[in-house]
């Protein structure tokens, strides 16, 4: 069942008024005219004046979410989305890469995301496109990715990487079957003090998901990035799953790709405990047409329920953007927004 986010303390929901929705759309149109495509890194350079054109009431909600010690997700409903203008749901993420048909929708999501921090992308995900497409792909039906249609197990986005995003931003283009996104927050889990202590120690291995490896093998089979990604998969560095203040910890974990260090039964027990708790507290949140879902990737895990795609142009289609809270780990400039693995 779709959770009423306004009644859950860790979640905040807001439906844009017509004035707010029109204001966001107008700001996005002006940003498009001045900055070019949101799919490209250059769009995000010098964007502040356009972020400042987002209605003040919406910026206030974004700041409330960003500065809250407890909120893990914000859903803004009523964003102006025209699915007919966007076109049918593509059969592959590659089809809509440069069509421009969704530029206005992408610009609105980009502004909301950029209000939280620095937008970036990975070269291994949809060729470094800044706004990605989440839609079912027939050849990937069984994959643990945004293109599969089996249940996507909950995870921290790119939990294996030290430069993983702080915020994940999603926008629904269409979702007629109301396929839910799953969300769970570390703030709601119940753990013993002993398990919490163990989870704060570097006794766990988080491997990269196979999407990064597959894409790198195609686009850069002889690259240092592929060698690094394979090393992360074959011999990952031990990491803690909880970090930050013990009374209000942050989290990194990826259910299918996280294990305890070999032979560490105590860590395996603590891992089983937090996996069980995150599974217990996860909730369904439908990201429908015009819904923007902003997730704190340090406090929440997310996934997706299984669904039966039709591949007829009407399937679930979301847009996705990754956001760093602070400066990007490379030199300034548009090119620095595509991070090396």
NUVEXDO-595135 format. One record per residue (C-alpha): y, z, x. Coordinates in pm, 1 decimal. Layout:
N
<r Y="Y" Z="Z" X="X"/>
...
END
This chain:
341
<r Y="0.0" Z="0.0" X="0.0"/>
<r Y="347.4" Z="-82.6" X="125.5"/>
<r Y="516.2" Z="239.0" X="236.8"/>
<r Y="857.4" Z="328.6" X="95.7"/>
<r Y="1026.0" Z="367.3" X="431.7"/>
<r Y="1322.2" Z="555.3" X="286.1"/>
<r Y="1092.6" Z="846.8" X="194.5"/>
<r Y="928.7" Z="880.7" X="535.4"/>
<r Y="1130.3" Z="1083.4" X="791.0"/>
<r Y="1029.4" Z="866.3" X="1087.4"/>
<r Y="1132.4" Z="545.6" X="910.3"/>
<r Y="1467.4" Z="429.4" X="778.7"/>
<r Y="1509.1" Z="159.9" X="515.6"/>
<r Y="1825.3" Z="-11.1" X="397.0"/>
<r Y="1881.6" Z="-303.2" X="159.9"/>
<r Y="2184.0" Z="-506.7" X="260.5"/>
<r Y="2451.2" Z="-548.4" X="-1.2"/>
<r Y="2561.7" Z="-904.6" X="-75.7"/>
<r Y="2874.1" Z="-840.7" X="130.9"/>
<r Y="2671.7" Z="-709.8" X="425.8"/>
<r Y="2425.1" Z="-999.6" X="410.2"/>
<r Y="2706.4" Z="-1255.2" X="393.2"/>
<r Y="2886.6" Z="-1083.6" X="682.1"/>
<r Y="2577.8" Z="-1091.5" X="903.9"/>
<r Y="2517.2" Z="-1456.4" X="814.6"/>
<r Y="2878.9" Z="-1547.9" X="894.5"/>
<r Y="2861.1" Z="-1369.0" X="1229.5"/>
<r Y="2541.8" Z="-1561.0" X="1307.6"/>
<r Y="2701.9" Z="-1896.4" X="1219.1"/>
<r Y="2992.8" Z="-1827.4" X="1453.7"/>
<r Y="2756.5" Z="-1717.4" X="1730.0"/>
<r Y="2554.4" Z="-2036.9" X="1688.2"/>
<r Y="2866.2" Z="-2251.6" X="1713.6"/>
<r Y="2982.6" Z="-2073.2" X="2027.7"/>
<r Y="2657.8" Z="-1983.9" X="2205.2"/>
<r Y="2404.5" Z="-2253.2" X="2118.7"/>
<r Y="2039.5" Z="-2190.2" X="2032.8"/>
<r Y="1909.2" Z="-1829.1" X="2009.7"/>
<r Y="1584.4" Z="-1963.7" X="2157.9"/>
<r Y="1758.7" Z="-2004.0" X="2494.0"/>
<r Y="1868.6" Z="-1727.5" X="2733.8"/>
<r Y="2229.4" Z="-1853.4" X="2752.5"/>
<r Y="2284.7" Z="-1753.9" X="2387.4"/>
<r Y="2282.1" Z="-1385.4" X="2487.8"/>
<r Y="2548.2" Z="-1403.8" X="2759.2"/>
<r Y="2890.7" Z="-1286.7" X="2641.9"/>
<r Y="2756.1" Z="-1206.0" X="2295.6"/>
<r Y="2949.6" Z="-882.0" X="2237.2"/>
<r Y="3232.1" Z="-1033.0" X="2030.7"/>
<r Y="2973.2" Z="-1178.5" X="1795.0"/>
<r Y="2779.7" Z="-850.1" X="1771.4"/>
<r Y="3110.5" Z="-686.8" X="1679.9"/>
<r Y="3134.6" Z="-925.9" X="1383.7"/>
<r Y="2825.0" Z="-771.4" X="1225.8"/>
<r Y="2956.9" Z="-567.1" X="931.6"/>
<r Y="3055.6" Z="-220.2" X="1047.2"/>
<r Y="2826.7" Z="-54.3" X="792.8"/>
<r Y="2525.8" Z="-241.9" X="935.1"/>
<r Y="2625.4" Z="-161.3" X="1293.7"/>
<r Y="2646.7" Z="204.2" X="1190.5"/>
<r Y="2287.7" Z="194.4" X="1062.2"/>
<r Y="2171.9" Z="23.8" X="1383.7"/>
<r Y="2344.7" Z="294.0" X="1588.9"/>
<r Y="2187.6" Z="566.4" X="1375.3"/>
<r Y="1845.2" Z="419.8" X="1448.2"/>
<r Y="1917.3" Z="371.1" X="1818.5"/>
<r Y="2054.3" Z="721.9" X="1870.7"/>
<r Y="1810.6" Z="912.9" X="1651.0"/>
<r Y="1571.3" Z="1155.4" X="1822.8"/>
<r Y="1304.9" Z="1095.3" X="1556.9"/>
<r Y="1331.2" Z="751.9" X="1390.2"/>
<r Y="1070.0" Z="503.0" X="1504.8"/>
<r Y="1145.1" Z="206.2" X="1278.9"/>
<r Y="1423.6" Z="56.9" X="1069.1"/>
<r Y="1373.6" Z="-200.0" X="794.3"/>
<r Y="1675.6" Z="-401.4" X="680.4"/>
<r Y="1603.9" Z="-598.8" X="365.1"/>
<r Y="1812.1" Z="-879.6" X="220.1"/>
<r Y="1882.8" Z="-1081.2" X="534.8"/>
<r Y="1976.2" Z="-1437.9" X="436.1"/>
<r Y="1659.2" Z="-1644.7" X="488.6"/>
<r Y="1599.7" Z="-1989.7" X="339.3"/>
<r Y="1227.7" Z="-2068.4" X="373.9"/>
<r Y="1274.3" Z="-2418.6" X="230.6"/>
<r Y="1530.3" Z="-2504.8" X="497.2"/>
<r Y="1306.7" Z="-2345.6" X="762.6"/>
<r Y="1024.4" Z="-2578.1" X="661.6"/>
<r Y="653.7" Z="-2517.5" X="603.8"/>
<r Y="477.8" Z="-2257.8" X="815.3"/>
<r Y="371.1" Z="-2455.9" X="1124.0"/>
<r Y="9.9" Z="-2487.8" X="1231.1"/>
<r Y="101.6" Z="-2387.3" X="1587.1"/>
<r Y="379.0" Z="-2184.2" X="1749.4"/>
<r Y="464.9" Z="-2492.0" X="1956.7"/>
<r Y="563.7" Z="-2708.3" X="1658.1"/>
<r Y="896.6" Z="-2538.5" X="1573.0"/>
<r Y="1007.4" Z="-2471.8" X="1932.6"/>
<r Y="1309.4" Z="-2701.0" X="1932.9"/>
<r Y="1348.3" Z="-2816.6" X="1574.9"/>
<r Y="1655.6" Z="-2600.4" X="1512.2"/>
<r Y="1561.1" Z="-2566.2" X="1144.7"/>
<r Y="1544.7" Z="-2189.0" X="1173.3"/>
<r Y="1849.0" Z="-2148.5" X="1399.6"/>
<r Y="2053.0" Z="-1950.4" X="1146.4"/>
<r Y="1764.8" Z="-1712.9" X="1071.9"/>
<r Y="1698.7" Z="-1672.3" X="1445.1"/>
<r Y="2066.6" Z="-1606.2" X="1515.5"/>
<r Y="2076.6" Z="-1326.5" X="1258.1"/>
<r Y="1771.3" Z="-1161.7" X="1412.4"/>
<r Y="1914.8" Z="-1216.0" X="1760.8"/>
<r Y="2239.9" Z="-1039.5" X="1671.6"/>
<r Y="2057.1" Z="-741.3" X="1520.4"/>
<r Y="1834.0" Z="-720.2" X="1827.8"/>
<r Y="2117.6" Z="-760.4" X="2076.7"/>
<r Y="2304.5" Z="-475.2" X="1907.3"/>
<r Y="2024.6" Z="-248.5" X="2034.9"/>
<r Y="2009.2" Z="-369.6" X="2396.5"/>
<r Y="1927.6" Z="-663.6" X="2622.0"/>
<r Y="1709.1" Z="-938.8" X="2476.2"/>
<r Y="1443.5" Z="-1080.8" X="2709.7"/>
<r Y="1117.9" Z="-1275.4" X="2708.2"/>
<r Y="806.9" Z="-1329.4" X="2920.0"/>
<r Y="724.5" Z="-1673.1" X="3063.9"/>
<r Y="366.8" Z="-1618.8" X="2946.0"/>
<r Y="459.3" Z="-1590.7" X="2576.7"/>
<r Y="554.5" Z="-1917.2" X="2407.2"/>
<r Y="692.1" Z="-2058.4" X="2734.2"/>
<r Y="963.0" Z="-1797.5" X="2766.4"/>
<r Y="1124.8" Z="-1870.5" X="2430.1"/>
<r Y="1363.6" Z="-1586.0" X="2346.0"/>
<r Y="1271.6" Z="-1587.7" X="1974.3"/>
<r Y="898.2" Z="-1630.6" X="1917.1"/>
<r Y="698.3" Z="-1744.3" X="1615.3"/>
<r Y="424.8" Z="-1522.6" X="1469.4"/>
<r Y="198.2" Z="-1730.4" X="1248.2"/>
<r Y="-174.1" Z="-1797.6" X="1211.7"/>
<r Y="-327.2" Z="-2058.6" X="1441.6"/>
<r Y="-671.3" Z="-2184.3" X="1346.1"/>
<r Y="-808.0" Z="-2187.7" X="1701.6"/>
<r Y="-691.2" Z="-1825.8" X="1752.0"/>
<r Y="-827.1" Z="-1674.7" X="1428.6"/>
<r Y="-1039.0" Z="-1414.6" X="1610.9"/>
<r Y="-781.8" Z="-1330.3" X="1880.0"/>
<r Y="-597.7" Z="-1000.3" X="1919.4"/>
<r Y="-257.8" Z="-1169.6" X="1906.3"/>
<r Y="22.4" Z="-1264.5" X="1671.1"/>
<r Y="-164.9" Z="-1589.8" X="1603.8"/>
<r Y="-490.1" Z="-1432.7" X="1489.7"/>
<r Y="-581.1" Z="-1342.4" X="1133.9"/>
<r Y="-836.6" Z="-1069.4" X="1202.3"/>
<r Y="-698.2" Z="-716.3" X="1198.7"/>
<r Y="-457.3" Z="-680.8" X="1489.8"/>
<r Y="-530.2" Z="-336.6" X="1631.6"/>
<r Y="-232.6" Z="-109.1" X="1679.4"/>
<r Y="-64.9" Z="-111.6" X="2018.4"/>
<r Y="252.0" Z="-58.0" X="2214.3"/>
<r Y="399.7" Z="-402.4" X="2279.7"/>
<r Y="302.9" Z="-497.2" X="2638.2"/>
<r Y="199.0" Z="-138.0" X="2700.8"/>
<r Y="46.3" Z="-234.1" X="3035.4"/>
<r Y="382.7" Z="-329.5" X="3189.3"/>
<r Y="651.7" Z="-93.6" X="3325.0"/>
<r Y="919.9" Z="-332.2" X="3193.4"/>
<r Y="784.2" Z="-346.9" X="2838.1"/>
<r Y="1044.0" Z="-366.8" X="2563.2"/>
<r Y="1208.9" Z="-60.3" X="2413.5"/>
<r Y="1259.3" Z="-230.0" X="2078.4"/>
<r Y="1067.7" Z="-497.8" X="1893.6"/>
<r Y="1257.6" Z="-694.8" X="1627.6"/>
<r Y="1082.4" Z="-892.5" X="1353.2"/>
<r Y="1220.8" Z="-1110.1" X="1073.6"/>
<r Y="1018.2" Z="-1240.6" X="780.7"/>
<r Y="1056.1" Z="-1610.3" X="704.1"/>
<r Y="779.9" Z="-1598.3" X="444.0"/>
<r Y="494.6" Z="-1364.4" X="356.4"/>
<r Y="380.3" Z="-1451.6" X="2.9"/>
<r Y="53.3" Z="-1260.2" X="39.9"/>
<r Y="242.3" Z="-946.0" X="151.3"/>
<r Y="26.2" Z="-911.6" X="461.8"/>
<r Y="118.6" Z="-568.5" X="598.7"/>
<r Y="235.5" Z="-477.2" X="944.6"/>
<r Y="87.6" Z="-140.4" X="1044.2"/>
<r Y="304.5" Z="129.4" X="1200.0"/>
<r Y="228.6" Z="471.7" X="1342.2"/>
<r Y="445.4" Z="713.0" X="1534.6"/>
<r Y="367.0" Z="963.1" X="1806.2"/>
<r Y="596.1" Z="1210.7" X="1628.3"/>
<r Y="339.1" Z="1251.0" X="1348.8"/>
<r Y="20.5" Z="1299.4" X="1550.7"/>
<r Y="-147.7" Z="1640.6" X="1571.2"/>
<r Y="-282.1" Z="1718.4" X="1918.0"/>
<r Y="-385.3" Z="2035.0" X="2096.4"/>
<r Y="-163.8" Z="2154.5" X="2380.3"/>
<r Y="-448.6" Z="2077.5" X="2619.8"/>
<r Y="-481.7" Z="1717.9" X="2501.0"/>
<r Y="-105.4" Z="1671.1" X="2523.6"/>
<r Y="-109.8" Z="1800.5" X="2879.6"/>
<r Y="-388.0" Z="1559.4" X="2979.1"/>
<r Y="-215.2" Z="1265.5" X="2810.8"/>
<r Y="96.4" Z="1333.4" X="3021.5"/>
<r Y="-107.5" Z="1279.3" X="3339.3"/>
<r Y="-190.3" Z="949.8" X="3515.2"/>
<r Y="-553.9" Z="941.6" X="3407.2"/>
<r Y="-563.8" Z="626.8" X="3193.0"/>
<r Y="-589.0" Z="250.2" X="3245.5"/>
<r Y="-396.6" Z="-0.3" X="3031.2"/>
<r Y="-491.7" Z="-361.2" X="3091.4"/>
<r Y="-279.4" Z="-662.5" X="2992.3"/>
<r Y="-383.8" Z="-839.0" X="2675.6"/>
<r Y="-552.3" Z="-1172.7" X="2732.4"/>
<r Y="-265.4" Z="-1378.5" X="2585.1"/>
<r Y="-66.7" Z="-1334.5" X="2908.3"/>
<r Y="-362.2" Z="-1442.4" X="3120.6"/>
<r Y="-442.7" Z="-1743.6" X="2901.1"/>
<r Y="-86.9" Z="-1872.9" X="2904.4"/>
<r Y="-46.0" Z="-1822.7" X="3278.5"/>
<r Y="-373.2" Z="-2001.5" X="3349.6"/>
<r Y="-236.0" Z="-2301.6" X="3157.9"/>
<r Y="121.2" Z="-2317.8" X="3283.8"/>
<r Y="93.9" Z="-2173.8" X="3635.8"/>
<r Y="-269.4" Z="-2168.3" X="3754.9"/>
<r Y="-173.6" Z="-2122.0" X="4121.9"/>
<r Y="114.0" Z="-1876.8" X="4071.9"/>
<r Y="170.1" Z="-1530.3" X="4213.8"/>
<r Y="231.6" Z="-1416.9" X="3855.5"/>
<r Y="-122.8" Z="-1511.4" X="3756.6"/>
<r Y="-260.4" Z="-1329.5" X="4059.6"/>
<r Y="-57.8" Z="-1019.1" X="3966.9"/>
<r Y="-168.1" Z="-1037.1" X="3602.9"/>
<r Y="-532.5" Z="-1067.5" X="3706.4"/>
<r Y="-491.6" Z="-770.1" X="3940.2"/>
<r Y="-342.5" Z="-568.0" X="3652.5"/>
<r Y="-644.4" Z="-659.8" X="3442.3"/>
<r Y="-912.8" Z="-605.6" X="3707.6"/>
<r Y="-765.8" Z="-303.0" X="3887.2"/>
<r Y="-487.7" Z="-146.1" X="3677.9"/>
<r Y="-287.8" Z="145.8" X="3816.6"/>
<r Y="-360.7" Z="477.9" X="3642.6"/>
<r Y="-87.7" Z="567.1" X="3394.4"/>
<r Y="7.1" Z="849.7" X="3160.3"/>
<r Y="-0.8" Z="773.3" X="2787.9"/>
<r Y="267.4" Z="1029.1" X="2699.9"/>
<r Y="592.2" Z="1058.7" X="2893.2"/>
<r Y="933.1" Z="1215.0" X="2853.9"/>
<r Y="1012.5" Z="1552.2" X="2698.9"/>
<r Y="692.9" Z="1741.4" X="2605.9"/>
<r Y="843.6" Z="1852.1" X="2272.3"/>
<r Y="937.7" Z="1493.2" X="2180.2"/>
<r Y="728.5" Z="1258.2" X="2393.7"/>
<r Y="729.0" Z="882.7" X="2419.1"/>
<r Y="410.8" Z="678.0" X="2417.7"/>
<r Y="247.0" Z="376.2" X="2579.2"/>
<r Y="-98.6" Z="268.3" X="2465.7"/>
<r Y="-288.2" Z="-40.9" X="2356.0"/>
<r Y="-598.2" Z="48.7" X="2155.2"/>
<r Y="-820.7" Z="-247.8" X="2259.9"/>
<r Y="-714.5" Z="-238.2" X="2625.7"/>
<r Y="-681.1" Z="132.5" X="2710.2"/>
<r Y="-954.0" Z="345.2" X="2871.2"/>
<r Y="-976.6" Z="670.3" X="3061.3"/>
<r Y="-1027.5" Z="650.3" X="3436.8"/>
<r Y="-1400.6" Z="608.4" X="3501.6"/>
<r Y="-1584.7" Z="939.1" X="3504.2"/>
<r Y="-1293.1" Z="1140.9" X="3363.7"/>
<r Y="-1454.4" Z="1291.6" X="3053.7"/>
<r Y="-1155.1" Z="1516.2" X="2986.5"/>
<r Y="-921.8" Z="1215.4" X="2975.4"/>
<r Y="-1169.8" Z="1024.7" X="2755.9"/>
<r Y="-1169.6" Z="1314.2" X="2509.0"/>
<r Y="-787.2" Z="1324.5" X="2500.5"/>
<r Y="-775.7" Z="946.3" X="2454.1"/>
<r Y="-1018.1" Z="966.5" X="2161.6"/>
<r Y="-800.4" Z="1238.6" X="2008.6"/>
<r Y="-476.9" Z="1039.3" X="2017.2"/>
<r Y="-649.9" Z="718.6" X="1905.5"/>
<r Y="-789.9" Z="904.0" X="1606.7"/>
<r Y="-452.9" Z="1054.9" X="1522.1"/>
<r Y="-258.5" Z="731.0" X="1551.8"/>
<r Y="-516.8" Z="567.0" X="1326.6"/>
<r Y="-481.7" Z="853.5" X="1076.8"/>
<r Y="-101.9" Z="834.5" X="1054.2"/>
<r Y="-55.7" Z="456.8" X="1053.3"/>
<r Y="111.4" Z="310.7" X="748.4"/>
<r Y="150.8" Z="-35.2" X="599.6"/>
<r Y="498.1" Z="-190.0" X="598.3"/>
<r Y="531.5" Z="-537.5" X="450.8"/>
<r Y="777.5" Z="-760.6" X="636.7"/>
<r Y="860.8" Z="-1005.3" X="363.1"/>
<r Y="1109.6" Z="-1289.8" X="334.8"/>
<r Y="1447.3" Z="-1159.7" X="454.3"/>
<r Y="1311.6" Z="-830.9" X="590.3"/>
<r Y="1410.0" Z="-738.7" X="945.7"/>
<r Y="1187.3" Z="-469.4" X="1096.0"/>
<r Y="1311.9" Z="-301.9" X="1414.3"/>
<r Y="1051.2" Z="-87.7" X="1592.9"/>
<r Y="1106.2" Z="166.6" X="1870.1"/>
<r Y="831.3" Z="58.9" X="2108.6"/>
<r Y="845.5" Z="393.7" X="2293.8"/>
<r Y="780.0" Z="599.9" X="1980.4"/>
<r Y="566.5" Z="378.1" X="1759.5"/>
<r Y="260.0" Z="158.6" X="1771.3"/>
<r Y="219.5" Z="-142.2" X="1546.0"/>
<r Y="-43.8" Z="-391.3" X="1437.2"/>
<r Y="-130.9" Z="-608.5" X="1136.8"/>
<r Y="-391.3" Z="-605.7" X="862.1"/>
<r Y="-646.2" Z="-886.9" X="843.3"/>
<r Y="-570.6" Z="-1175.5" X="610.3"/>
<r Y="-713.3" Z="-1510.3" X="503.9"/>
<r Y="-486.7" Z="-1795.9" X="617.0"/>
<r Y="-469.9" Z="-2123.2" X="425.9"/>
<r Y="-307.7" Z="-2342.3" X="692.3"/>
<r Y="-122.8" Z="-2526.6" X="416.0"/>
<r Y="236.5" Z="-2446.5" X="512.6"/>
<r Y="260.8" Z="-2129.7" X="299.9"/>
<r Y="112.9" Z="-1868.8" X="538.6"/>
<r Y="287.1" Z="-1560.7" X="673.8"/>
<r Y="555.9" Z="-1650.3" X="929.6"/>
<r Y="765.1" Z="-1400.0" X="1121.9"/>
<r Y="1014.5" Z="-1431.9" X="1406.2"/>
<r Y="996.8" Z="-1185.2" X="1699.3"/>
<r Y="1242.1" Z="-1069.4" X="1968.1"/>
<r Y="1191.9" Z="-818.1" X="2252.8"/>
<r Y="1475.4" Z="-586.1" X="2358.5"/>
<r Y="1524.8" Z="-367.7" X="2666.3"/>
<r Y="1729.5" Z="-50.6" X="2614.1"/>
<r Y="1899.2" Z="-66.2" X="2954.0"/>
<r Y="1982.8" Z="-326.5" X="3218.3"/>
<r Y="1717.5" Z="-586.8" X="3284.5"/>
<r Y="1520.3" Z="-534.1" X="3608.9"/>
<r Y="1654.2" Z="-852.7" X="3769.4"/>
<r Y="1990.7" Z="-993.0" X="3876.3"/>
<r Y="2242.9" Z="-1067.0" X="3597.4"/>
<r Y="2252.8" Z="-1410.6" X="3440.7"/>
<r Y="2081.8" Z="-1605.6" X="3166.9"/>
<r Y="1783.1" Z="-1692.5" X="3384.8"/>
<r Y="1713.2" Z="-1324.0" X="3443.3"/>
<r Y="1621.1" Z="-1281.6" X="3075.9"/>
<r Y="1281.2" Z="-1441.2" X="3133.1"/>
<r Y="1101.6" Z="-1167.6" X="3328.2"/>
<r Y="824.8" Z="-1223.2" X="3577.6"/>
<r Y="497.3" Z="-1050.4" X="3502.0"/>
END
